[in-house]
Amino acid sequence: AVKFDYLTYDQVLQKGLRVMDAAGIALAKEDHLPIMVLDMGVAGNIKRAAMGEKVGTLIAD
């Protein structure tokens, strides 16, 4: 896997990245909902993401 710091919704769809299904990406794009993709196997990652740390890939406009 390759880690990206930031991707747009369109980049995810164009690259065919399987973060989630295309319909979910399209709905998030339509409603301007950011998506944070992170490794849940690393202890504390969810807390760090919630605190604003960059621990994964942000998918947004």
C-alpha distance matrix in Angstrom:
0.0 3.8 6.6 9.7 13.0 14.7 14.7 17.8 18.2 19.1 15.9 13.9 16.5 16.9 13.3 13.3 10.3 10.9 11.2 14.7 17.3 18.8 22.1 20.7 19.1 22.4 24.5 22.7 23.2 26.8 27.6 25.7 23.8 20.8 17.7 15.8 12.4 12.0 11.3 14.6 14.5 15.5 19.3 20.6 17.6 19.5 22.6 21.2 19.7 23.2 24.8 23.1 20.8 17.5 15.0 12.2 12.0 15.5 16.1 19.8 22.5
3.8 0.0 3.8 6.5 10.0 11.9 12.1 15.5 16.6 17.4 14.0 12.6 15.7 15.7 12.2 13.3 10.4 12.0 11.9 15.6 18.3 19.1 22.4 21.0 18.7 21.9 24.1 22.0 22.0 25.8 26.6 24.2 22.6 19.5 16.8 14.9 12.0 12.0 12.2 15.8 16.2 16.5 20.1 20.9 17.6 19.6 22.4 20.4 18.8 22.4 23.7 21.5 19.1 15.5 13.7 10.9 10.1 13.5 14.3 17.8 20.3
6.6 3.8 0.0 3.8 6.6 9.0 10.3 13.9 15.5 16.9 13.7 12.5 16.0 16.5 13.6 14.7 11.5 13.0 11.7 15.4 18.5 19.2 22.2 20.2 17.9 21.2 22.9 20.3 20.5 24.3 24.6 22.0 20.3 16.9 14.4 12.1 9.6 9.4 10.3 14.1 15.0 14.6 17.9 18.2 14.8 16.7 19.2 17.0 15.3 18.9 20.1 17.8 15.3 11.7 10.1 7.4 6.9 10.4 12.0 15.4 18.1
9.7 6.5 3.8 0.0 3.8 5.5 6.9 10.7 12.9 14.2 11.1 10.6 14.4 14.7 12.4 14.1 11.3 13.4 11.9 15.4 18.2 18.3 21.1 19.2 16.4 19.3 21.2 18.4 18.1 21.9 22.3 19.4 18.1 14.7 12.8 11.1 9.7 10.6 12.6 16.1 17.6 17.0 20.0 19.6 16.0 17.4 19.7 17.3 15.1 18.5 19.5 16.6 14.7 10.9 10.5 7.6 5.5 8.1 9.5 12.5 14.8
13.0 10.0 6.6 3.8 0.0 3.8 7.1 10.6 13.3 15.1 12.6 12.5 16.3 17.0 15.2 17.0 14.2 16.1 13.9 17.0 19.9 19.9 22.3 20.0 17.1 19.9 21.3 18.1 17.7 21.4 21.3 18.1 16.8 13.1 12.0 10.0 9.7 10.5 13.0 16.2 18.1 16.9 19.4 18.3 14.8 16.0 17.8 15.0 12.8 16.0 16.6 13.4 11.6 7.8 8.5 6.5 4.7 6.3 8.8 11.2 13.6
14.7 11.9 9.0 5.5 3.8 0.0 3.8 7.0 9.9 11.8 9.8 10.1 13.7 14.5 13.5 15.4 13.1 15.2 13.0 15.7 18.2 17.6 19.7 17.6 14.4 16.8 18.3 15.2 14.3 18.0 18.1 14.8 14.1 10.6 10.1 9.4 9.9 11.9 15.0 17.9 20.3 19.5 21.8 20.5 16.8 17.3 19.2 16.7 13.9 16.6 17.5 14.1 13.3 9.9 11.1 8.6 5.4 4.8 5.9 7.8 9.9
14.7 12.1 10.3 6.9 7.1 3.8 0.0 3.8 6.6 8.1 6.0 6.7 10.1 10.9 10.3 12.3 10.5 12.9 11.3 13.6 15.5 14.4 16.7 15.2 11.7 13.7 15.8 13.1 11.8 15.5 16.4 13.4 13.1 10.3 9.8 10.2 10.5 13.3 16.4 19.2 21.7 21.5 24.1 23.0 19.2 19.3 21.6 19.6 16.4 18.8 20.3 17.0 16.6 13.3 14.0 10.9 7.2 6.3 4.9 6.6 8.3
17.8 15.5 13.9 10.7 10.6 7.0 3.8 0.0 3.8 5.3 5.2 6.5 8.8 9.9 10.7 12.4 11.5 13.8 12.4 13.8 14.9 13.1 14.9 13.7 9.9 11.1 13.3 10.9 8.8 12.3 13.5 10.8 11.3 9.4 9.9 11.6 12.6 15.9 19.2 21.6 24.4 24.4 26.8 25.5 21.7 21.3 23.5 21.8 18.3 20.2 21.8 18.6 18.8 16.0 17.0 14.0 10.2 8.2 5.3 5.1 5.3
18.2 16.6 15.5 12.9 13.3 9.9 6.6 3.8 0.0 3.8 5.5 5.2 6.4 8.7 10.1 10.7 10.2 11.9 10.7 11.2 11.7 9.6 11.1 10.2 6.4 7.4 9.9 8.1 6.1 9.7 11.4 9.5 10.0 9.1 9.2 11.7 12.5 16.2 19.4 21.4 24.4 25.0 27.2 26.1 22.4 21.5 24.0 22.9 19.3 20.8 23.0 20.2 20.7 18.1 18.5 15.3 11.7 9.8 6.1 6.0 6.5
19.1 17.4 16.9 14.2 15.1 11.8 8.1 5.3 3.8 0.0 3.8 5.4 5.1 5.9 8.4 9.7 10.4 12.9 12.7 13.3 13.1 10.2 12.2 12.4 8.7 8.7 11.9 11.1 8.5 11.3 13.9 12.3 13.5 12.8 12.9 15.3 15.7 19.2 22.1 24.4 27.1 27.8 30.3 29.4 25.6 25.0 27.6 26.3 22.8 24.5 26.5 23.6 23.8 20.9 21.4 18.1 14.3 12.9 9.4 9.2 8.5
15.9 14.0 13.7 11.1 12.6 9.8 6.0 5.2 5.5 3.8 0.0 3.8 5.4 5.0 5.9 8.3 8.5 11.6 11.6 13.3 13.7 11.6 14.3 14.2 10.5 11.6 14.8 13.5 11.4 14.7 16.8 14.8 15.3 13.7 13.2 14.7 14.4 17.5 20.2 22.9 25.3 25.8 28.6 27.9 24.1 24.1 26.7 25.1 21.8 24.0 25.9 22.8 22.5 19.2 19.5 16.1 12.4 11.8 9.0 9.9 10.1
13.9 12.6 12.5 10.6 12.5 10.1 6.7 6.5 5.2 5.4 3.8 0.0 3.8 5.6 5.4 6.1 5.3 8.0 7.9 9.5 10.3 8.7 11.8 11.3 8.0 10.1 13.1 11.8 10.8 14.2 16.1 14.5 14.2 12.6 11.2 12.6 11.8 15.0 17.5 20.0 22.4 23.3 26.2 25.7 22.0 21.7 24.7 23.5 20.2 22.4 24.7 22.0 21.6 18.5 18.1 14.5 11.0 10.9 8.0 9.9 11.2
16.5 15.7 16.0 14.4 16.3 13.7 10.1 8.8 6.4 5.1 5.4 3.8 0.0 3.8 5.6 5.1 6.5 8.7 9.6 10.0 9.3 6.6 9.8 10.6 7.6 8.5 12.1 12.0 10.7 13.4 16.0 15.2 15.3 14.6 13.5 15.6 14.9 18.2 20.6 22.7 25.2 26.4 29.2 28.9 25.2 24.7 27.8 26.8 23.4 25.3 27.8 25.2 25.1 22.1 21.8 18.1 14.7 14.2 11.0 12.2 12.7
16.9 15.7 16.5 14.7 17.0 14.5 10.9 9.9 8.7 5.9 5.0 5.6 3.8 0.0 3.8 5.4 7.9 10.9 12.4 13.4 12.7 10.1 13.3 14.4 11.4 11.8 15.6 15.4 13.6 16.2 19.0 17.9 18.4 17.5 16.5 18.2 17.4 20.5 22.7 25.2 27.3 28.5 31.5 31.2 27.5 27.4 30.4 29.0 25.8 28.0 30.1 27.3 26.9 23.6 23.4 19.8 16.3 16.2 13.2 14.2 14.2
13.3 12.2 13.6 12.4 15.2 13.5 10.3 10.7 10.1 8.4 5.9 5.4 5.6 3.8 0.0 3.8 5.4 9.0 10.9 12.7 12.8 11.2 14.8 15.4 12.5 14.0 17.5 16.9 15.6 18.7 21.0 19.6 19.5 18.0 16.4 17.3 15.8 18.4 20.2 23.0 24.7 25.9 29.1 29.2 25.5 25.8 28.9 27.5 24.5 27.1 29.2 26.4 25.6 22.1 21.5 17.8 14.6 15.4 13.0 15.0 15.7
13.3 13.3 14.7 14.1 17.0 15.4 12.3 12.4 10.7 9.7 8.3 6.1 5.1 5.4 3.8 0.0 3.8 6.3 8.9 10.1 9.7 8.5 12.3 13.1 11.1 12.7 16.0 16.0 15.4 18.2 20.5 19.7 19.2 18.0 16.0 17.1 15.3 18.0 19.5 21.9 23.7 25.3 28.5 28.8 25.2 25.2 28.6 27.6 24.6 27.0 29.5 27.1 26.4 23.1 22.1 18.3 15.4 16.2 13.7 15.9 17.1
10.3 10.4 11.5 11.3 14.2 13.1 10.5 11.5 10.2 10.4 8.5 5.3 6.5 7.9 5.4 3.8 0.0 3.8 5.8 8.0 9.0 9.1 12.7 12.4 10.4 13.0 15.8 15.0 15.0 18.2 19.9 18.7 17.7 15.9 13.4 14.0 11.8 14.3 15.7 18.2 20.0 21.5 24.7 25.0 21.5 21.6 25.0 24.0 21.1 23.7 26.1 24.0 23.1 19.9 18.5 14.7 12.1 13.4 11.4 14.3 16.2
10.9 12.0 13.0 13.4 16.1 15.2 12.9 13.8 11.9 12.9 11.6 8.0 8.7 10.9 9.0 6.3 3.8 0.0 3.8 5.3 6.6 8.2 11.5 10.9 10.0 13.0 15.2 14.6 15.5 18.5 19.9 19.2 17.5 16.1 13.1 13.6 11.1 13.4 14.5 16.3 18.1 20.2 23.2 23.8 20.5 20.3 23.9 23.5 20.7 23.0 25.8 24.1 23.3 20.5 18.7 15.0 13.0 14.3 12.6 15.6 17.9
11.2 11.9 11.7 11.9 13.9 13.0 11.3 12.4 10.7 12.7 11.6 7.9 9.6 12.4 10.9 8.9 5.8 3.8 0.0 3.8 7.0 8.8 11.4 9.6 8.6 12.2 13.7 12.4 13.8 17.0 17.7 16.8 14.6 12.9 9.6 10.0 7.5 10.2 11.8 13.5 15.9 17.7 20.4 20.6 17.2 16.8 20.3 20.0 17.0 19.2 22.1 20.5 20.0 17.3 15.6 12.0 10.2 11.2 9.8 13.0 16.0
14.7 15.6 15.4 15.4 17.0 15.7 13.6 13.8 11.2 13.3 13.3 9.5 10.0 13.4 12.7 10.1 8.0 5.3 3.8 0.0 3.8 6.6 8.3 6.5 6.9 10.3 11.3 10.8 12.8 15.3 16.0 15.9 13.8 13.0 10.0 11.4 9.8 12.6 14.3 15.1 17.7 19.9 22.3 22.3 19.1 18.0 21.5 21.7 18.6 20.1 23.4 22.1 22.1 19.9 18.2 14.9 13.1 13.3 11.4 13.9 16.5
17.3 18.3 18.5 18.2 19.9 18.2 15.5 14.9 11.7 13.1 13.7 10.3 9.3 12.7 12.8 9.7 9.0 6.6 7.0 3.8 0.0 3.8 5.5 5.4 6.5 8.8 10.2 11.0 12.6 14.5 15.9 16.5 15.0 15.0 12.6 14.6 13.4 16.4 18.0 18.8 21.3 23.6 25.9 26.0 22.8 21.5 25.0 25.3 22.1 23.4 26.7 25.3 25.5 23.3 21.9 18.5 16.3 16.2 13.6 15.5 17.5
18.8 19.1 19.2 18.3 19.9 17.6 14.4 13.1 9.6 10.2 11.6 8.7 6.6 10.1 11.2 8.5 9.1 8.2 8.8 6.6 3.8 0.0 3.8 5.4 5.1 6.1 8.6 9.9 10.5 12.2 14.4 15.0 14.3 14.7 13.1 15.6 15.0 18.3 20.4 21.5 24.2 26.2 28.6 28.4 25.0 23.7 27.0 27.0 23.5 24.8 27.9 26.1 26.5 24.0 23.2 19.6 16.9 16.2 13.0 14.2 15.5
22.1 22.4 22.2 21.1 22.3 19.7 16.7 14.9 11.1 12.2 14.3 11.8 9.8 13.3 14.8 12.3 12.7 11.5 11.4 8.3 5.5 3.8 0.0 3.8 5.4 5.0 6.2 8.6 9.8 10.4 12.4 13.9 13.3 14.6 13.6 16.6 16.6 20.0 22.2 22.8 25.8 27.8 29.8 29.3 26.1 24.3 27.4 27.8 24.2 25.0 28.2 26.6 27.5 25.5 24.8 21.5 18.9 17.7 14.5 15.0 16.1
20.7 21.0 20.2 19.2 20.0 17.6 15.2 13.7 10.2 12.4 14.2 11.3 10.6 14.4 15.4 13.1 12.4 10.9 9.6 6.5 5.4 5.4 3.8 0.0 3.8 5.4 5.1 6.2 8.6 9.9 10.8 11.9 10.5 11.6 10.2 13.2 13.5 16.9 19.3 19.7 22.8 24.7 26.5 25.8 22.6 20.7 23.7 24.2 20.6 21.2 24.6 23.1 24.2 22.4 21.7 18.6 16.3 15.0 12.1 12.8 14.5
19.1 18.7 17.9 16.4 17.1 14.4 11.7 9.9 6.4 8.7 10.5 8.0 7.6 11.4 12.5 11.1 10.4 10.0 8.6 6.9 6.5 5.1 5.4 3.8 0.0 3.8 5.5 5.1 6.1 8.6 10.1 10.1 9.3 9.7 8.7 11.8 12.2 15.9 18.7 19.8 22.9 24.3 26.3 25.5 22.1 20.5 23.4 23.3 19.7 20.6 23.6 21.7 22.5 20.4 20.0 16.8 13.9 12.4 9.1 9.7 11.3
22.4 21.9 21.2 19.3 19.9 16.8 13.7 11.1 7.4 8.7 11.6 10.1 8.5 11.8 14.0 12.7 13.0 13.0 12.2 10.3 8.8 6.1 5.0 5.4 3.8 0.0 3.8 5.5 5.0 6.1 8.7 9.7 10.1 11.5 11.6 15.0 15.9 19.6 22.5 23.5 26.7 28.1 30.0 29.0 25.6 23.8 26.6 26.5 22.7 23.4 26.3 24.2 25.4 23.3 23.4 20.2 17.1 15.2 11.6 11.1 11.4
24.5 24.1 22.9 21.2 21.3 18.3 15.8 13.3 9.9 11.9 14.8 13.1 12.1 15.6 17.5 16.0 15.8 15.2 13.7 11.3 10.2 8.6 6.2 5.1 5.5 3.8 0.0 3.8 5.4 5.0 6.3 8.4 8.3 10.7 11.2 14.9 16.2 19.8 22.8 23.2 26.7 28.0 29.5 28.3 25.1 22.9 25.4 25.7 22.0 22.0 25.1 23.4 25.0 23.5 23.6 20.8 18.1 15.8 12.6 11.7 12.4
22.7 22.0 20.3 18.4 18.1 15.2 13.1 10.9 8.1 11.1 13.5 11.8 12.0 15.4 16.9 16.0 15.0 14.6 12.4 10.8 11.0 9.9 8.6 6.2 5.1 5.5 3.8 0.0 3.8 5.5 5.3 5.7 4.8 6.9 7.7 11.5 13.4 17.0 20.2 20.8 24.3 25.3 26.7 25.2 22.0 19.8 22.2 22.2 18.4 18.6 21.5 19.7 21.3 19.9 20.1 17.5 14.9 12.3 9.3 8.4 9.7
23.2 22.0 20.5 18.1 17.7 14.3 11.8 8.8 6.1 8.5 11.4 10.8 10.7 13.6 15.6 15.4 15.0 15.5 13.8 12.8 12.6 10.5 9.8 8.6 6.1 5.0 5.4 3.8 0.0 3.8 5.5 4.9 6.3 8.0 9.5 13.2 15.1 18.8 22.2 23.3 26.7 27.4 29.1 27.5 24.1 22.3 24.5 24.1 20.2 20.7 23.2 20.8 22.3 20.6 21.3 18.6 15.4 12.6 9.2 7.3 7.1
26.8 25.8 24.3 21.9 21.4 18.0 15.5 12.3 9.7 11.3 14.7 14.2 13.4 16.2 18.7 18.2 18.2 18.5 17.0 15.3 14.5 12.2 10.4 9.9 8.6 6.1 5.0 5.5 3.8 0.0 3.8 5.7 7.9 10.7 12.6 16.4 18.4 22.1 25.4 26.2 29.7 30.6 32.0 30.3 27.1 24.9 27.0 26.8 23.0 23.0 25.5 23.4 25.3 23.8 24.7 22.1 19.1 16.2 12.9 10.6 9.8
27.6 26.6 24.6 22.3 21.3 18.1 16.4 13.5 11.4 13.9 16.8 16.1 16.0 19.0 21.0 20.5 19.9 19.9 17.7 16.0 15.9 14.4 12.4 10.8 10.1 8.7 6.3 5.3 5.5 3.8 0.0 3.8 5.5 9.1 11.5 15.1 17.8 21.2 24.6 25.0 28.7 29.3 30.3 28.4 25.3 22.9 24.6 24.7 20.9 20.4 22.9 21.1 23.4 22.4 23.4 21.3 18.7 15.5 12.8 10.4 10.2
25.7 24.2 22.0 19.4 18.1 14.8 13.4 10.8 9.5 12.3 14.8 14.5 15.2 17.9 19.6 19.7 18.7 19.2 16.8 15.9 16.5 15.0 13.9 11.9 10.1 9.7 8.4 5.7 4.9 5.7 3.8 0.0 3.8 6.4 9.5 12.9 15.8 19.2 22.8 23.6 27.2 27.4 28.5 26.4 23.3 21.1 22.7 22.3 18.5 18.3 20.4 18.2 20.4 19.3 20.6 18.6 16.0 12.5 10.0 7.1 6.8
23.8 22.6 20.3 18.1 16.8 14.1 13.1 11.3 10.0 13.5 15.3 14.2 15.3 18.4 19.5 19.2 17.7 17.5 14.6 13.8 15.0 14.3 13.3 10.5 9.3 10.1 8.3 4.8 6.3 7.9 5.5 3.8 0.0 3.8 6.5 9.9 12.9 16.1 19.7 20.1 23.8 24.1 25.1 23.0 19.9 17.6 19.3 19.2 15.5 15.1 17.7 15.8 18.0 17.1 18.0 16.1 13.9 10.7 8.8 7.0 8.6
20.8 19.5 16.9 14.7 13.1 10.6 10.3 9.4 9.1 12.8 13.7 12.6 14.6 17.5 18.0 18.0 15.9 16.1 12.9 13.0 15.0 14.7 14.6 11.6 9.7 11.5 10.7 6.9 8.0 10.7 9.1 6.4 3.8 0.0 3.8 6.7 9.9 13.0 16.7 17.6 21.2 21.2 22.3 20.3 17.0 15.1 16.9 16.3 12.5 12.8 15.2 12.9 14.7 13.4 14.4 12.5 10.3 6.9 5.7 4.7 7.8
17.7 16.8 14.4 12.8 12.0 10.1 9.8 9.9 9.2 12.9 13.2 11.2 13.5 16.5 16.4 16.0 13.4 13.1 9.6 10.0 12.6 13.1 13.6 10.2 8.7 11.6 11.2 7.7 9.5 12.6 11.5 9.5 6.5 3.8 0.0 3.8 6.4 9.8 13.3 14.2 17.8 18.1 19.6 18.0 14.6 12.9 15.4 14.9 11.2 12.2 15.0 13.1 14.1 12.5 12.5 10.1 8.1 5.8 5.0 6.6 10.2
15.8 14.9 12.1 11.1 10.0 9.4 10.2 11.6 11.7 15.3 14.7 12.6 15.6 18.2 17.3 17.1 14.0 13.6 10.0 11.4 14.6 15.6 16.6 13.2 11.8 15.0 14.9 11.5 13.2 16.4 15.1 12.9 9.9 6.7 3.8 0.0 3.8 6.4 10.1 11.2 14.7 14.6 16.1 14.6 11.0 9.8 12.4 11.6 8.0 9.9 12.5 10.7 11.0 9.3 8.8 6.6 5.7 4.7 6.3 8.8 12.6
12.4 12.0 9.6 9.7 9.7 9.9 10.5 12.6 12.5 15.7 14.4 11.8 14.9 17.4 15.8 15.3 11.8 11.1 7.5 9.8 13.4 15.0 16.6 13.5 12.2 15.9 16.2 13.4 15.1 18.4 17.8 15.8 12.9 9.9 6.4 3.8 0.0 3.8 7.2 9.0 12.1 12.5 14.8 14.1 10.4 10.0 13.3 12.5 9.6 12.1 14.7 13.2 12.5 10.3 8.5 5.5 5.1 6.5 7.8 11.2 14.9
12.0 12.0 9.4 10.6 10.5 11.9 13.3 15.9 16.2 19.2 17.5 15.0 18.2 20.5 18.4 18.0 14.3 13.4 10.2 12.6 16.4 18.3 20.0 16.9 15.9 19.6 19.8 17.0 18.8 22.1 21.2 19.2 16.1 13.0 9.8 6.4 3.8 0.0 3.8 6.0 8.8 8.8 11.2 10.8 7.2 7.9 11.2 10.3 8.3 11.4 13.6 12.7 11.3 9.4 6.4 4.4 6.5 8.9 11.1 14.5 18.2
11.3 12.2 10.3 12.6 13.0 15.0 16.4 19.2 19.4 22.1 20.2 17.5 20.6 22.7 20.2 19.5 15.7 14.5 11.8 14.3 18.0 20.4 22.2 19.3 18.7 22.5 22.8 20.2 22.2 25.4 24.6 22.8 19.7 16.7 13.3 10.1 7.2 3.8 0.0 3.8 5.3 5.9 9.0 9.9 7.0 8.6 11.9 11.4 10.6 13.6 15.6 15.3 13.4 11.8 8.2 7.1 9.7 12.5 14.7 18.2 21.9
14.6 15.8 14.1 16.1 16.2 17.9 19.2 21.6 21.4 24.4 22.9 20.0 22.7 25.2 23.0 21.9 18.2 16.3 13.5 15.1 18.8 21.5 22.8 19.7 19.8 23.5 23.2 20.8 23.3 26.2 25.0 23.6 20.1 17.6 14.2 11.2 9.0 6.0 3.8 0.0 3.8 5.4 7.2 8.3 6.4 7.0 10.4 11.2 10.7 12.8 15.2 15.8 14.4 13.7 10.3 9.9 12.5 14.7 16.7 19.9 23.7
14.5 16.2 15.0 17.6 18.1 20.3 21.7 24.4 24.4 27.1 25.3 22.4 25.2 27.3 24.7 23.7 20.0 18.1 15.9 17.7 21.3 24.2 25.8 22.8 22.9 26.7 26.7 24.3 26.7 29.7 28.7 27.2 23.8 21.2 17.8 14.7 12.1 8.8 5.3 3.8 0.0 3.8 6.3 9.0 8.1 9.8 12.6 13.1 13.5 15.8 17.7 18.4 16.5 15.8 12.1 12.1 15.0 17.7 19.8 23.2 26.9
15.5 16.5 14.6 17.0 16.9 19.5 21.5 24.4 25.0 27.8 25.8 23.3 26.4 28.5 25.9 25.3 21.5 20.2 17.7 19.9 23.6 26.2 27.8 24.7 24.3 28.1 28.0 25.3 27.4 30.6 29.3 27.4 24.1 21.2 18.1 14.6 12.5 8.8 5.9 5.4 3.8 0.0 3.8 6.3 5.8 8.7 10.7 10.5 11.7 14.3 15.5 16.2 13.9 13.5 9.9 11.0 14.5 17.1 19.8 23.0 26.7
19.3 20.1 17.9 20.0 19.4 21.8 24.1 26.8 27.2 30.3 28.6 26.2 29.2 31.5 29.1 28.5 24.7 23.2 20.4 22.3 25.9 28.6 29.8 26.5 26.3 30.0 29.5 26.7 29.1 32.0 30.3 28.5 25.1 22.3 19.6 16.1 14.8 11.2 9.0 7.2 6.3 3.8 0.0 3.8 5.7 8.0 8.9 9.6 11.6 13.3 14.3 15.9 14.0 14.6 11.4 13.3 16.9 19.0 21.9 24.7 28.4
20.6 20.9 18.2 19.6 18.3 20.5 23.0 25.5 26.1 29.4 27.9 25.7 28.9 31.2 29.2 28.8 25.0 23.8 20.6 22.3 26.0 28.4 29.3 25.8 25.5 29.0 28.3 25.2 27.5 30.3 28.4 26.4 23.0 20.3 18.0 14.6 14.1 10.8 9.9 8.3 9.0 6.3 3.8 0.0 3.8 5.6 5.3 6.1 8.6 10.0 10.6 12.5 11.0 12.4 9.9 12.3 15.9 17.4 20.4 22.9 26.5
17.6 17.6 14.8 16.0 14.8 16.8 19.2 21.7 22.4 25.6 24.1 22.0 25.2 27.5 25.5 25.2 21.5 20.5 17.2 19.1 22.8 25.0 26.1 22.6 22.1 25.6 25.1 22.0 24.1 27.1 25.3 23.3 19.9 17.0 14.6 11.0 10.4 7.2 7.0 6.4 8.1 5.8 5.7 3.8 0.0 3.8 5.4 5.0 6.0 8.5 9.7 10.6 8.9 9.4 6.6 8.6 12.1 13.7 16.7 19.3 23.0
19.5 19.6 16.7 17.4 16.0 17.3 19.3 21.3 21.5 25.0 24.1 21.7 24.7 27.4 25.8 25.2 21.6 20.3 16.8 18.0 21.5 23.7 24.3 20.7 20.5 23.8 22.9 19.8 22.3 24.9 22.9 21.1 17.6 15.1 12.9 9.8 10.0 7.9 8.6 7.0 9.8 8.7 8.0 5.6 3.8 0.0 3.8 5.5 5.1 6.2 8.6 10.0 9.7 10.7 8.6 9.9 12.7 13.4 16.0 18.2 21.9
22.6 22.4 19.2 19.7 17.8 19.2 21.6 23.5 24.0 27.6 26.7 24.7 27.8 30.4 28.9 28.6 25.0 23.9 20.3 21.5 25.0 27.0 27.4 23.7 23.4 26.6 25.4 22.2 24.5 27.0 24.6 22.7 19.3 16.9 15.4 12.4 13.3 11.2 11.9 10.4 12.6 10.7 8.9 5.3 5.4 3.8 0.0 3.8 5.4 5.0 6.2 8.8 8.8 11.1 9.9 12.2 15.1 15.4 18.3 20.0 23.5
21.2 20.4 17.0 17.3 15.0 16.7 19.6 21.8 22.9 26.3 25.1 23.5 26.8 29.0 27.5 27.6 24.0 23.5 20.0 21.7 25.3 27.0 27.8 24.2 23.3 26.5 25.7 22.2 24.1 26.8 24.7 22.3 19.2 16.3 14.9 11.6 12.5 10.3 11.4 11.2 13.1 10.5 9.6 6.1 5.0 5.5 3.8 0.0 3.8 5.4 5.0 6.5 5.3 7.7 7.0 10.0 13.0 13.6 16.9 18.7 22.1
19.7 18.8 15.3 15.1 12.8 13.9 16.4 18.3 19.3 22.8 21.8 20.2 23.4 25.8 24.5 24.6 21.1 20.7 17.0 18.6 22.1 23.5 24.2 20.6 19.7 22.7 22.0 18.4 20.2 23.0 20.9 18.5 15.5 12.5 11.2 8.0 9.6 8.3 10.6 10.7 13.5 11.7 11.6 8.6 6.0 5.1 5.4 3.8 0.0 3.8 5.3 5.1 5.1 6.4 6.1 8.0 10.3 10.2 13.4 15.0 18.5
23.2 22.4 18.9 18.5 16.0 16.6 18.8 20.2 20.8 24.5 24.0 22.4 25.3 28.0 27.1 27.0 23.7 23.0 19.2 20.1 23.4 24.8 25.0 21.2 20.6 23.4 22.0 18.6 20.7 23.0 20.4 18.3 15.1 12.8 12.2 9.9 12.1 11.4 13.6 12.8 15.8 14.3 13.3 10.0 8.5 6.2 5.0 5.4 3.8 0.0 3.8 5.4 7.4 9.7 9.9 11.6 13.4 12.5 15.2 16.2 19.4
24.8 23.7 20.1 19.5 16.6 17.5 20.3 21.8 23.0 26.5 25.9 24.7 27.8 30.1 29.2 29.5 26.1 25.8 22.1 23.4 26.7 27.9 28.2 24.6 23.6 26.3 25.1 21.5 23.2 25.5 22.9 20.4 17.7 15.2 15.0 12.5 14.7 13.6 15.6 15.2 17.7 15.5 14.3 10.6 9.7 8.6 6.2 5.0 5.3 3.8 0.0 3.8 5.8 9.2 10.3 12.9 14.9 14.1 17.2 17.9 20.9
23.1 21.5 17.8 16.6 13.4 14.1 17.0 18.6 20.2 23.6 22.8 22.0 25.2 27.3 26.4 27.1 24.0 24.1 20.5 22.1 25.3 26.1 26.6 23.1 21.7 24.2 23.4 19.7 20.8 23.4 21.1 18.2 15.8 12.9 13.1 10.7 13.2 12.7 15.3 15.8 18.4 16.2 15.9 12.5 10.6 10.0 8.8 6.5 5.1 5.4 3.8 0.0 3.8 6.5 8.7 10.9 12.3 11.2 14.4 15.0 17.7
20.8 19.1 15.3 14.7 11.6 13.3 16.6 18.8 20.7 23.8 22.5 21.6 25.1 26.9 25.6 26.4 23.1 23.3 20.0 22.1 25.5 26.5 27.5 24.2 22.5 25.4 25.0 21.3 22.3 25.3 23.4 20.4 18.0 14.7 14.1 11.0 12.5 11.3 13.4 14.4 16.5 13.9 14.0 11.0 8.9 9.7 8.8 5.3 5.1 7.4 5.8 3.8 0.0 3.8 5.9 8.9 11.0 11.0 14.7 16.0 18.9
17.5 15.5 11.7 10.9 7.8 9.9 13.3 16.0 18.1 20.9 19.2 18.5 22.1 23.6 22.1 23.1 19.9 20.5 17.3 19.9 23.3 24.0 25.5 22.4 20.4 23.3 23.5 19.9 20.6 23.8 22.4 19.3 17.1 13.4 12.5 9.3 10.3 9.4 11.8 13.7 15.8 13.5 14.6 12.4 9.4 10.7 11.1 7.7 6.4 9.7 9.2 6.5 3.8 0.0 3.8 5.9 7.7 8.3 12.1 13.9 16.9
15.0 13.7 10.1 10.5 8.5 11.1 14.0 17.0 18.5 21.4 19.5 18.1 21.8 23.4 21.5 22.1 18.5 18.7 15.6 18.2 21.9 23.2 24.8 21.7 20.0 23.4 23.6 20.1 21.3 24.7 23.4 20.6 18.0 14.4 12.5 8.8 8.5 6.4 8.2 10.3 12.1 9.9 11.4 9.9 6.6 8.6 9.9 7.0 6.1 9.9 10.3 8.7 5.9 3.8 0.0 3.8 7.2 9.1 12.7 15.3 18.6
12.2 10.9 7.4 7.6 6.5 8.6 10.9 14.0 15.3 18.1 16.1 14.5 18.1 19.8 17.8 18.3 14.7 15.0 12.0 14.9 18.5 19.6 21.5 18.6 16.8 20.2 20.8 17.5 18.6 22.1 21.3 18.6 16.1 12.5 10.1 6.6 5.5 4.4 7.1 9.9 12.1 11.0 13.3 12.3 8.6 9.9 12.2 10.0 8.0 11.6 12.9 10.9 8.9 5.9 3.8 0.0 3.8 6.6 9.8 12.9 16.3
12.0 10.1 6.9 5.5 4.7 5.4 7.2 10.2 11.7 14.3 12.4 11.0 14.7 16.3 14.6 15.4 12.1 13.0 10.2 13.1 16.3 16.9 18.9 16.3 13.9 17.1 18.1 14.9 15.4 19.1 18.7 16.0 13.9 10.3 8.1 5.7 5.1 6.5 9.7 12.5 15.0 14.5 16.9 15.9 12.1 12.7 15.1 13.0 10.3 13.4 14.9 12.3 11.0 7.7 7.2 3.8 0.0 3.8 6.4 9.7 13.0
15.5 13.5 10.4 8.1 6.3 4.8 6.3 8.2 9.8 12.9 11.8 10.9 14.2 16.2 15.4 16.2 13.4 14.3 11.2 13.3 16.2 16.2 17.7 15.0 12.4 15.2 15.8 12.3 12.6 16.2 15.5 12.5 10.7 6.9 5.8 4.7 6.5 8.9 12.5 14.7 17.7 17.1 19.0 17.4 13.7 13.4 15.4 13.6 10.2 12.5 14.1 11.2 11.0 8.3 9.1 6.6 3.8 0.0 3.8 6.3 9.8
16.1 14.3 12.0 9.5 8.8 5.9 4.9 5.3 6.1 9.4 9.0 8.0 11.0 13.2 13.0 13.7 11.4 12.6 9.8 11.4 13.6 13.0 14.5 12.1 9.1 11.6 12.6 9.3 9.2 12.9 12.8 10.0 8.8 5.7 5.0 6.3 7.8 11.1 14.7 16.7 19.8 19.8 21.9 20.4 16.7 16.0 18.3 16.9 13.4 15.2 17.2 14.4 14.7 12.1 12.7 9.8 6.4 3.8 0.0 3.8 7.3
19.8 17.8 15.4 12.5 11.2 7.8 6.6 5.1 6.0 9.2 9.9 9.9 12.2 14.2 15.0 15.9 14.3 15.6 13.0 13.9 15.5 14.2 15.0 12.8 9.7 11.1 11.7 8.4 7.3 10.6 10.4 7.1 7.0 4.7 6.6 8.8 11.2 14.5 18.2 19.9 23.2 23.0 24.7 22.9 19.3 18.2 20.0 18.7 15.0 16.2 17.9 15.0 16.0 13.9 15.3 12.9 9.7 6.3 3.8 0.0 3.8
22.5 20.3 18.1 14.8 13.6 9.9 8.3 5.3 6.5 8.5 10.1 11.2 12.7 14.2 15.7 17.1 16.2 17.9 16.0 16.5 17.5 15.5 16.1 14.5 11.3 11.4 12.4 9.7 7.1 9.8 10.2 6.8 8.6 7.8 10.2 12.6 14.9 18.2 21.9 23.7 26.9 26.7 28.4 26.5 23.0 21.9 23.5 22.1 18.5 19.4 20.9 17.7 18.9 16.9 18.6 16.3 13.0 9.8 7.3 3.8 0.0
